[in-house]
Amino acid sequence: MANEDKFKKVISHAKEYGYIFASSEIYDGLSAVYDYAQNGVELKKNIREYWWRSMVYMHQNIVGLDSAILMHPKTWEASGHVDAFSDPLIDNKDSKKRYRADVLIEDYCEKINKKAQKEIDKAKKRFGESFNEEEFVTTNGRVIGYKNKQKEILERMAKSLDNEDLADVKALIEELGIADPDTGSKNWTDVRQFNLMFGTKLGASAESAMDLYLRPETAQGIFVNFSNVQKTGRMKIPFGIAQTGKAFRNEIVARQFIFRMREFEQMEMQFFVRPGEEMKWYEYWKETRLNWHKSLGLGEENYRFHDHEKLAHYANAATDIEFNFPFGFKELEGIHSRTDFDLKAHEEHSGKKLQFFDPELNKNYVPYVVETSIGLDRMFLAVFSNSLQEETLEDGSSRVVLKLPSILAPTKAAIFPLVKKDGLPDIAKKIIEDLKWDYNVIYDEKDAVGKRYRRQDANGTPFCITVDHQSKEDDTVTIRYRDTMTQERIAISEIGNKIKESISYQSWLG
């Protein structure tokens, strides 16, 4: 219940403080579609920039791309999306609710995993510093039993989905006694596959219009531009192409706020390598991407790898970086070894060569691909939900604070005049004029300073700058730090440096 309450508070706080609104809310909204509000659009932009700088600017062999949302329909035939891009869905006859069958089974397995973790935590508490977790996990009968059961279930599900044996997927749900999460009913329909692509049309009239799709992923725009980028950029293997942009999926079961939406944004990078070297780079990108996540300080214990039992038709290895959201560990980013499937498929369907001449090997080949793919909206939710905290203070009072990483915070500083007279607003506005060229800063003179502090705490603003009567005498101000609530006196000329130190990409990513 605590996690459910936390998630409700996350959703409520996101609206109250101008981060996320329901789309077209005045018309009662649209299911699983959201608008990013004045603060949300800034946080989203900052996350995107944090990813882009680390992925493109920090790697000399990775460049960017912005391909179109609309692509020739043969693109999706070649990629396999027309035939294979679907989810296994199941309905509960009593509640009339629809679920993804594979997610129901995965959630059941997560409960088994939590039982195993409970045994580990109890042993850790009992044995203290002498506890050897690795030895305990491999020797304790209960933990081994839980782990084996989880593995057996996931392997069976993966095999059934690979073989398109949807009857066995339903049988597995029934054998495990999986119930509707909301009602407890176990009265299930058969499992069916639903294609997730949105169709649209291109043309001046219905008779001559061409059937198109809104792209369900950004990756294919990279693959069809492989030769264009490689030749114009004189790129040598290994090299990568990065892209951020909107994608669209007709999610039948869209829930958990912005975690699963019908219109969402991806941040993807396709890394082209020599055949036979893909696993080396797969391991490299696993480590590199996990380190990127850890750099934001959201807690190492909130991340874990989850290797896929069921591989996509294009992959020979795949893992997810999962994050501990308020509703449990769920996929945040995928790292996939896509082999040469995509480029070969587009070669075949287009009749154009998508190969690289390797001067060191003196031969042409179709490169293999290692993909990193992260949902920007999911990253937003991970950062926002982890940062929202309630604290009890020394005097017994409490505060709600959004401890966003300062480099991602929408507003870097709020500038306050202590009172709305005596020339203090003029000094505060002059500070705003100086800082606004480099930082997103705001002016706030409403309410007592204490209330303004609390408002900015809840808004995620790292610094509050108060201009008082002493400021007129010695050009100093009080700077207050959001996370610690400590204050110090600094020169007005030093404010920019203080902010710069806290949001330096080198200090966060270095």
Secondary structure, DSSP 8 states (H G I E B T S, - for coil): -HHHHHHHHHHHHHHHTTSEEETTGGGT--TT-EEE-HHHHHHHHHHHHHHHIIIIIT-TTEEE----SB--THHHHHHTHHHH-EEEEEEBTTT--EEEHHHHHHHHHHHHHHHHHHHHHHHHHHHGGG--HHHHHHH-HHHHHHHHHHHHHHHHHHHHHHTT-HHHHHHHHHHTT---TTT----B---EEEE--EEEEESSSTTT-EEEEE-S-SHHHHHHTHHHHHHHTT--SSEEEEEEEEEE---SS--TGGGS-SEEEEEEEEEEE-TT-HHHHHHHHHHHHHHHHHTT-S-GGGEEEEE-SS--TT-SEEEEEEEEETTEEEEEEEEEEEETHHHHHHHHHH-----EEETTTTEEE--EEEEEEEEHHHHHHHHHHHHEEEEE-TTS-EEEEE---TTT-S-SEEEEESSSSTTHHHHHHHHHHHHTTTS-EEE--SS-HHHHHHHHHHHT-SEEEEE-HHHHHHSEEEEEETTT--EEEEEGGGHHHHHHHHT-HHHHH-
